[in-house]
């Protein structure tokens, strides 16, 4: 975990420009919220996960509608919908009705069946995947420090997930060659 947190610290050093402190804090708050959700799902026992995720998906729209009102945004939701492109509307429906509930149902199922030690480290893949996807799809350019931070996060995940015997053997084998 120290290796992964070192990667997060490197990413935090890139605050400014395209990464604001607020954005980083929101990402960390989301990670904390996800951790709490994981603990709650683990204790649901035999509750079917897909219906739980579908019903749980009814809650997030309320804060999502309230938070913009707290800021300086004066546009109405109706105006935003009217000016949205067709791909944007399709993406919202795909993410809200299919991708998110199914992904969380799969994740919840894994959380119910396996221990937190086995499943939870894979949550570290999410931010790295998001950054790499935005670099590939939207052609965003990130500095080397951010990429090194992501490599450290992935390295930390590898250290946590790979059995110690295989890691030590591969290191010993690399030293001998």
C-alpha positions in Angstrom: 0.0 0.0 0.0 3.0 2.3 0.6 4.0 2.0 -3.0 0.4 2.8 -4.2 0.1 5.7 -1.9 3.5 7.0 -3.1 2.0 7.0 -6.6 -1.0 8.9 -5.3 1.3 11.4 -3.6 3.1 12.0 -7.0 -0.2 12.6 -8.7 -1.1 15.1 -5.9 2.1 16.9 -6.7 0.7 17.7 -10.2 -2.1 19.9 -8.7 -2.4 23.1 -10.7 -3.1 23.4 -14.4 -5.4 20.5 -15.3 -5.7 19.1 -11.8 -7.3 21.2 -9.1 -7.2 20.6 -5.4 -11.0 20.4 -5.4 -10.9 17.7 -8.1 -8.3 15.7 -6.2 -10.3 16.0 -3.0 -13.5 14.9 -4.8 -11.7 11.9 -6.1 -10.4 11.0 -2.7 -13.9 11.5 -1.2 -15.3 9.2 -3.9 -12.7 6.6 -3.0 -13.7 6.9 0.7 -17.4 6.6 -0.2 -16.6 3.6 -2.3 -14.8 2.0 0.6 -17.8 2.6 2.9 -20.1 1.1 0.2 -17.9 -1.9 0.0 -18.1 -2.5 3.7 -21.9 -2.2 3.6 -22.2 -4.5 0.6 -20.0 -7.1 2.3 -22.4 -7.2 5.3 -25.6 -7.6 3.1 -25.1 -11.4 3.2 -27.3 -13.2 0.6 -29.1 -10.1 -0.7 -29.3 -10.3 -4.5 -26.8 -7.6 -5.7 -28.3 -6.5 -9.0 -31.7 -5.4 -7.5 -29.8 -3.7 -4.6 -27.7 -1.7 -7.1 -30.7 -0.8 -9.2 -32.6 0.5 -6.2 -29.4 2.2 -4.9 -29.0 4.0 -8.2 -32.2 6.0 -7.4 -30.3 8.0 -4.7 -27.4 9.7 -6.6 -29.5 11.9 -8.8 -30.7 13.9 -5.9 -27.3 15.3 -4.8 -26.3 15.6 -8.4 -29.3 17.9 -9.0 -28.8 19.9 -5.8 -25.0 20.5 -5.9 -25.0 22.7 -9.1 -27.7 24.9 -7.5 -25.2 25.6 -4.7 -22.6 27.0 -7.1 -22.8 29.7 -9.6 -24.6 27.7 -12.2 -27.8 29.4 -13.3 -28.6 27.2 -16.2 -31.6 25.0 -15.7 -31.6 21.3 -16.1 -34.1 21.6 -18.9 -31.8 24.0 -20.7 -28.8 21.7 -20.3 -30.8 18.8 -21.7 -32.1 20.8 -24.7 -28.6 21.9 -25.6 -27.0 18.5 -25.1 -25.8 16.5 -28.1 -27.3 13.2 -29.0 -24.1 11.3 -28.1 -24.1 13.0 -24.7 -27.7 12.0 -24.0 -27.0 8.4 -25.2 -23.9 8.3 -22.9 -26.0 9.4 -19.9 -28.6 6.8 -20.6 -26.0 4.1 -21.2 -24.0 4.9 -18.1 -27.0 5.5 -15.8 -29.2 2.6 -16.9 -26.8 -0.2 -17.9 -23.1 0.3 -17.3 -23.1 1.6 -13.8 -25.7 -0.7 -12.2 -24.3 -3.8 -13.9 -20.7 -2.9 -13.0 -21.6 -2.3 -9.4 -23.6 -5.5 -9.3 -20.6 -7.5 -10.5 -18.3 -5.7 -8.0 -20.8 -6.2 -5.2 -21.1 -9.9 -6.1 -17.3 -10.2 -5.9 -17.3 -8.4 -2.6 -19.9 -10.8 -1.2 -18.0 -13.9 -2.3 -14.4 -12.9 -1.6 -12.6 -11.2 1.2 -11.8 -7.5 1.0 -8.1 -8.3 0.8 -8.6 -10.1 -2.5 -11.1 -7.8 -4.1 -10.5 -4.2 -2.9 -7.0 -3.6 -4.3 -8.5 -3.9 -7.8 -10.3 -0.6 -7.1 -6.9 1.0 -7.6 -7.3 0.2 -11.4 -10.3 2.6 -11.7 -8.5 6.0 -11.6 -5.6 4.8 -13.7 -8.0 3.4 -16.3 -10.0 6.6 -16.4 -6.9 8.7 -16.9 -5.5 6.4 -19.7 -8.9 6.3 -21.4 -9.1 10.1 -21.4 -5.6 10.3 -22.8 -6.5 7.8 -25.6 -10.1 9.0 -26.4 -9.8 12.7 -25.8 -6.1 13.1 -26.5 -5.4 14.6 -23.1 -1.7 15.0 -22.4 -0.4 14.4 -18.9 3.0 15.1 -17.5 5.5 12.3 -16.8 5.0 12.8 -13.0 1.4 11.7 -13.3 2.2 8.7 -15.4 5.0 7.6 -12.9 2.4 8.0 -10.2 0.0 5.7 -12.0 2.8 3.2 -12.5 3.5 3.2 -8.8 -0.2 2.7 -8.1 -0.2 -0.3 -10.5 3.0 -1.5 -9.0 1.5 -1.4 -5.5 -1.5 -3.3 -6.8 0.9 -6.0 -8.3 2.7 -6.3 -5.0 -0.6 -6.7 -3.1 -2.2 -9.1 -5.5 0.7 -11.3 -6.7 1.6 -14.2 -4.4 4.9 -13.5 -2.6 6.5 -16.7 -3.9 6.0 -15.7 -7.6 7.2 -12.2 -7.0 10.3 -13.3 -5.1 11.1 -16.0 -7.7 10.7 -13.5 -10.6 13.0 -11.0 -8.8 15.6 -13.7 -8.1 15.4 -14.9 -11.7 15.9 -11.4 -13.0 18.9 -10.9 -10.8 20.5 -14.1 -12.0 20.1 -13.3 -15.7 
